[in-house]
C-alpha cells in the first residue's frame, strides 16, 4: 500500500511538472492567450474615459468599436474573448485597468450566464493559466486553480508534442494571424459578407435557458460581482443582449432575469426594440457572429441607446460606415 501511494504521488508530481513547465499548445491555445494579452495591453494604453465592449466572441464579431467609439466620441476597446475563456480570467485581467468614468457595455452570450462552476474548472484557459499565468490563477478560487492543475489529458500532451515543434519552426505567426483578424480596437475585421459560411449557422437547434438557470448560473454570479465592484469604483456598467438569429422574442421572465443581473447590482441595462434578433442571412459563421455590414448596422442602432444612457451626444455615422451598413441583407 505504501509503495502504491508513493507511485500515485510520483505520477501526480510528474503530470504537474509536465503540464506546468514543459507541455504547451502555442498554436491552438497560444493564439487565444495572445489575443487576450493584446487586448489587455490596448486597453491599458487608451486615454480615459473609455468605452469597453465585454462579451464572448459576439463582442468583436457583432459589435464595432470603430463605429461606436466614433459616434460616441470615446476611445473604445472591443475586449470580447471566446466563450470558452472563463469570465473569472477575463475579469481578473481587465478589472485592474478600469478607472472611474470608464463605460463597460456587456452584451453577454446567454451561455455566459448559465455556465456552471464545474464547466469553469474544465475551461480551456486552465492550461495556459497553469503554464504561463500562475499569477492570475492565484487570484482565483481554489477549485478553479485545482481544475487548472488537472486541466489536461493524453490528447493534450499529443497536441503539445505536435504544436511545439511547429511553433519553434515558425509554421504559424500568431501575431500576424491576429492582425489579419482584428483591428487595433479589437473588432473582428475578417467577417466579410462574401465569405459567409451558411452551413455553420443554425446547425443545431438553439435551446433558450430558463430564468431559474440564468439566476442560478455560476456565470451570473461572476457577472453580478463584477458589476457591483466596478460600480462602487465609479465605472459605468451597462448590460445588453447578444446579437443572434432567433426570430422569437425572449420570454419576459428570461429577459427580466438577465436585466436583474445588472440592475440589482448597481448597473444599467438596455435592449434594442428587436432585442438584437436578426435574420440568419445577416450572420457570418455562427448564430452569434454578424457579417461586417450587419456588425456596422447593429452598432449604429446601439449608439443612440448608449448615448442616451450616458447623456452623451451621438454623432451620425460617416458616409463610408453608413454605406457599409446598408449592404447588410436584413
Secondary structure in CASP SS format (residue, H / E / C, confidence):
PFRMAT SS
TARGET T0000
AUTHOR 0000-0000-0000
METHOD secondary structure of the structure
MODEL  1
X C 1.00
X H 1.00
X H 1.00
X H 1.00
X H 1.00
X H 1.00
X H 1.00
X H 1.00
X H 1.00
X H 1.00
X H 1.00
X H 1.00
X H 1.00
X H 1.00
X H 1.00
X H 1.00
X H 1.00
X H 1.00
X H 1.00
X H 1.00
X H 1.00
X C 1.00
X C 1.00
X C 1.00
X C 1.00
X C 1.00
X C 1.00
X H 1.00
X H 1.00
X H 1.00
X H 1.00
X H 1.00
X H 1.00
X H 1.00
X H 1.00
X H 1.00
X H 1.00
X H 1.00
X H 1.00
X H 1.00
X H 1.00
X H 1.00
X H 1.00
X H 1.00
X H 1.00
X C 1.00
X C 1.00
X C 1.00
X C 1.00
X E 1.00
X E 1.00
X E 1.00
X E 1.00
X C 1.00
X C 1.00
X C 1.00
X H 1.00
X H 1.00
X H 1.00
X H 1.00
X H 1.00
X H 1.00
X C 1.00
X C 1.00
X H 1.00
X H 1.00
X H 1.00
X H 1.00
X H 1.00
X H 1.00
X H 1.00
X H 1.00
X C 1.00
X C 1.00
X E 1.00
X E 1.00
X E 1.00
X E 1.00
X C 1.00
X C 1.00
X C 1.00
X C 1.00
X C 1.00
X C 1.00
X C 1.00
X C 1.00
X H 1.00
X H 1.00
X H 1.00
X H 1.00
X H 1.00
X H 1.00
X H 1.00
X H 1.00
X H 1.00
X H 1.00
X H 1.00
X C 1.00
X C 1.00
X C 1.00
X C 1.00
X C 1.00
X E 1.00
X E 1.00
X E 1.00
X E 1.00
X C 1.00
X C 1.00
X C 1.00
X H 1.00
X H 1.00
X H 1.00
X H 1.00
X H 1.00
X C 1.00
X C 1.00
X H 1.00
X H 1.00
X H 1.00
X H 1.00
X H 1.00
X C 1.00
X C 1.00
X C 1.00
X H 1.00
X H 1.00
X H 1.00
X H 1.00
X H 1.00
X H 1.00
X H 1.00
X C 1.00
X C 1.00
X H 1.00
X H 1.00
X H 1.00
X H 1.00
X C 1.00
X C 1.00
X C 1.00
X C 1.00
X H 1.00
X H 1.00
X H 1.00
X H 1.00
X H 1.00
X H 1.00
X H 1.00
X H 1.00
X C 1.00
X C 1.00
X C 1.00
X C 1.00
X H 1.00
X H 1.00
X H 1.00
X H 1.00
X H 1.00
X H 1.00
X H 1.00
X H 1.00
X H 1.00
X H 1.00
X H 1.00
X H 1.00
X H 1.00
X H 1.00
X H 1.00
X C 1.00
X C 1.00
X C 1.00
X C 1.00
X C 1.00
X H 1.00
X H 1.00
X H 1.00
X H 1.00
X H 1.00
X H 1.00
X H 1.00
X H 1.00
X E 1.00
X C 1.00
X C 1.00
X C 1.00
X C 1.00
X C 1.00
X E 1.00
X C 1.00
X C 1.00
X C 1.00
X C 1.00
X H 1.00
X H 1.00
X H 1.00
X C 1.00
X C 1.00
X H 1.00
X H 1.00
X H 1.00
X C 1.00
X C 1.00
X C 1.00
X C 1.00
X C 1.00
X C 1.00
X C 1.00
X C 1.00
X C 1.00
X C 1.00
X H 1.00
X H 1.00
X H 1.00
X H 1.00
X H 1.00
X H 1.00
X C 1.00
X H 1.00
X H 1.00
X H 1.00
X H 1.00
X H 1.00
X H 1.00
X H 1.00
X H 1.00
X H 1.00
X H 1.00
X H 1.00
X H 1.00
X H 1.00
X H 1.00
X H 1.00
X C 1.00
X C 1.00
X C 1.00
X E 1.00
X E 1.00
X E 1.00
X E 1.00
X C 1.00
X C 1.00
X C 1.00
X C 1.00
X E 1.00
X C 1.00
X C 1.00
X C 1.00
X C 1.00
X C 1.00
X C 1.00
X C 1.00
X H 1.00
X H 1.00
X H 1.00
X H 1.00
X H 1.00
X H 1.00
X H 1.00
X H 1.00
X H 1.00
X H 1.00
X H 1.00
X H 1.00
X C 1.00
X C 1.00
X C 1.00
X C 1.00
X E 1.00
X E 1.00
X C 1.00
X C 1.00
X C 1.00
X C 1.00
X C 1.00
X C 1.00
X C 1.00
X E 1.00
X C 1.00
X C 1.00
X H 1.00
X H 1.00
X H 1.00
X E 1.00
X E 1.00
X E 1.00
X E 1.00
X C 1.00
X C 1.00
X E 1.00
X E 1.00
X C 1.00
X H 1.00
X H 1.00
X H 1.00
X H 1.00
X H 1.00
X H 1.00
X H 1.00
X H 1.00
X H 1.00
X H 1.00
X H 1.00
X H 1.00
X H 1.00
X H 1.00
X H 1.00
X H 1.00
X H 1.00
X H 1.00
X H 1.00
X C 1.00
X C 1.00
X C 1.00
X C 1.00
X C 1.00
X C 1.00
X C 1.00
X C 1.00
X H 1.00
X H 1.00
X H 1.00
X H 1.00
X H 1.00
X H 1.00
X H 1.00
X H 1.00
X C 1.00
X C 1.00
X C 1.00
X C 1.00
END
